Amino acid sequence: MNLAKRITGLGALLIGPMLLLAGVAGASEAAHGGHGGIDPAKVTDLILRTVNFVIFAGILIKLLVKPAKGFFAKRAQDIAQSLDDLESQKASAAKALAEAEAKLAQVAAEREKIIQQYIAEGEMEKAKILEKAEMVAARIKEMAAMTIDQETKKAVQELKQEIADLSTKLAEDLLKEKVTYADQLQLVEEYLKKVVEAH
């Protein structure tokens, strides 16, 4: 109904000036005595063409308004849907980015934890190696001390034996030089007496 009013109004706007133009042309023809004015046939032809154009334009508008409205409404709906889809994709991308950043932070934290664990294990292994090295060093020192002690005791024993041997030899030599045959006989007799008394 609204379209029909528009077409009627448009027709009236176009027909009104045409009629006015025709009236002016007719008056001009009458004023000049029919010579040199606008031909009424041309004015009538112009009016008929204008009316024909208005009717054709009205029919064309009548036929194209609904499809055009539908097309533009559909296009607006498609654009709105595309915008909604883009917003949804943007939100999904932002969520995926946040998740990826969270995973990356988690991986970094786990990597740091693993590094700290390896450092701690390395320190423990270092401590064990140092402890074993200290134990080995202490054992070596202990064994060296025992060896030195044994060698010292052995050297002292050998020295005592050598001193005893030298003393005995020296005593024998002194006795040989200073003891006479009579002294030797007396020593043998004393020794025999002791042996006899002991038995």
PyMOL commands that set and color helices and strands:
alter all, ss='L'
color gray80, all
select helices_A, chain A and resi 2-31+40-178+181-198
alter helices_A, ss='H'
color red, helices_A
deselect
rebuild
show_as cartoon
